[in-house]
Structure formats: structure tokens, C-alpha cells
Amino acid sequence: MKKLFALMLLTVFSLPLFAEEWKNAPVTDVQCSARTKADPDSHTKQCAMKCAKAGFGIFTSDGKFLKFDDKGNKDMTEALGKTDKNDHIRVDVKGEQAGDVIKVESLKLS
């Protein structure tokens, strides 16, 4: 029983170790990601809001595009609705990467 309890504690406390952070990452919608890869900062809020149903994601420092999960898409839509920025939209994202998708824990415009 003690071993099971110790294993449970180890599992619970190690979960946050798997979270990753992406700071000041350029964000765009999935639909426009291929078109904006060369210059993601030129992608406008207006276009992103128009294409929001496709979902959102970020470009990593090595040029990979990682999509957000449903929570991240919802959070990004809300953040875009509140910002006055028209372009150069960047975010700080914390979450767990699984393939090309980020399971978003937190997201805020940077």
C-alpha cells in the first residue's frame, strides 16, 4: 500500500514537468499558416478572426507550426477579441505537446 501511495504521489508531482512553454510565439490561424509562414507577424487580427473556425497555432523558433487544442482555440479567440493589436500578434503558451498539437494549459498575448 505504501508503494502504491508513493507511486501516486510521484505521478501527481511529476505531471507539471511535462508542460512546455513557448514565449512570444507568432500566432496565426490554421487556414493561413502555410501562407504566413515566411512572415507570421504580417497576419492580421481581422483575418485571424475571419478564419477562427479553422483553429489557431504558433510558429516555433525552428519554423514548425503547432496547432492548439479546443481549449487553446477558445482562449485565443477570446484574447483576439480583447486586443487592440492589428498585427504582430504573439502569445505566451504553456501546455503539453503531442505531435503537432499543443494541449493548452494557459495562453496570453505577449
C-alpha positions as CSV (number, residue, x, y, z in Angstrom):
1,M,0.0,0.0,0.0
2,K,2.8,2.4,0.8
3,K,4.4,1.7,-2.5
4,L,1.2,2.4,-4.3
5,F,0.8,5.7,-2.4
6,A,4.4,6.7,-3.2
7,L,3.8,5.9,-6.9
8,M,0.7,8.0,-6.9
9,L,2.4,10.9,-5.3
10,L,5.3,10.7,-7.7
11,T,2.9,10.6,-10.7
12,V,1.0,13.6,-9.4
13,F,4.0,15.7,-8.7
14,S,5.8,14.8,-12.0
15,L,2.9,15.9,-14.3
16,P,3.8,19.5,-14.4
17,L,7.3,18.5,-15.6
18,F,5.8,17.6,-18.9
19,A,4.4,21.1,-19.6
20,E,6.4,23.2,-22.0
21,E,6.4,26.9,-22.6
22,W,6.6,28.9,-25.8
23,K,7.3,32.6,-25.2
24,N,6.4,35.4,-27.6
25,A,5.5,33.0,-30.3
26,P,3.8,34.3,-33.5
27,V,0.3,33.0,-33.8
28,T,-1.9,32.5,-36.8
29,D,-4.9,30.6,-37.8
30,V,-4.5,27.1,-39.3
31,Q,-6.1,28.1,-42.6
32,C,-3.4,30.8,-43.2
33,S,-0.4,29.1,-41.6
34,A,1.2,28.0,-44.9
35,R,0.7,31.4,-46.5
36,T,2.0,33.3,-43.4
37,K,5.0,31.1,-42.5
38,A,7.6,33.4,-44.1
39,D,6.2,36.5,-42.2
40,P,3.7,35.5,-39.5
41,D,3.8,39.0,-37.9
42,S,2.1,40.3,-41.0
43,H,-1.0,38.2,-40.4
44,T,-3.8,40.5,-39.2
45,K,-6.3,40.2,-36.4
46,Q,-9.1,40.7,-38.9
47,C,-8.0,37.7,-41.0
48,A,-7.4,35.5,-37.9
49,M,-10.9,36.3,-36.6
50,K,-12.4,35.5,-40.0
51,C,-10.6,32.2,-40.1
52,A,-11.1,31.3,-36.4
53,K,-13.2,28.2,-37.1
54,A,-10.1,26.6,-38.6
55,G,-8.3,26.9,-35.3
56,F,-5.1,28.6,-34.2
57,G,-1.5,27.7,-33.6
58,I,2.0,29.1,-33.2
59,F,5.2,29.0,-35.2
60,T,8.1,27.7,-33.1
61,S,11.6,29.1,-33.3
62,D,12.6,26.4,-35.7
63,G,9.7,27.2,-38.0
64,K,7.3,24.3,-37.1
65,F,3.6,25.1,-36.8
66,L,1.9,23.7,-33.8
67,K,-1.9,23.7,-33.6
68,F,-3.9,24.5,-30.4
69,D,-6.4,22.1,-28.9
70,D,-10.0,23.1,-28.5
71,K,-9.3,25.0,-25.2
72,G,-6.4,26.9,-26.8
73,N,-8.6,27.8,-29.8
74,K,-11.3,29.1,-27.5
75,D,-8.7,31.1,-25.4
76,M,-7.1,32.5,-28.5
77,T,-10.5,33.6,-29.9
78,E,-11.3,35.4,-26.6
79,A,-7.8,37.0,-26.5
80,L,-8.1,38.3,-30.1
81,G,-11.5,39.8,-29.3
82,K,-10.0,41.8,-26.5
83,T,-6.8,43.1,-28.1
84,D,-6.3,46.4,-29.9
85,K,-3.4,45.0,-31.9
86,N,-4.0,44.6,-35.6
87,D,-0.9,42.5,-36.5
88,H,2.3,41.2,-34.8
89,I,0.1,39.0,-32.7
90,R,2.2,36.9,-30.4
91,V,1.4,34.7,-27.4
92,D,3.0,33.0,-24.4
93,V,1.7,29.5,-24.3
94,K,2.1,26.8,-21.7
95,G,1.0,23.3,-22.3
96,E,1.8,19.8,-23.4
97,Q,2.9,19.0,-27.0
98,A,1.5,15.8,-28.5
99,G,2.7,15.5,-32.1
100,D,1.8,18.8,-33.9
101,V,-0.9,19.8,-31.3
102,I,-0.5,21.7,-28.0
103,K,-2.8,20.8,-25.2
104,V,-3.0,24.4,-23.9
105,E,-2.9,25.0,-20.1
106,S,-2.6,28.7,-20.4
107,L,-2.3,31.3,-23.1
108,K,-1.9,35.1,-23.0
109,L,-1.0,37.7,-25.6
110,S,2.6,38.9,-25.2
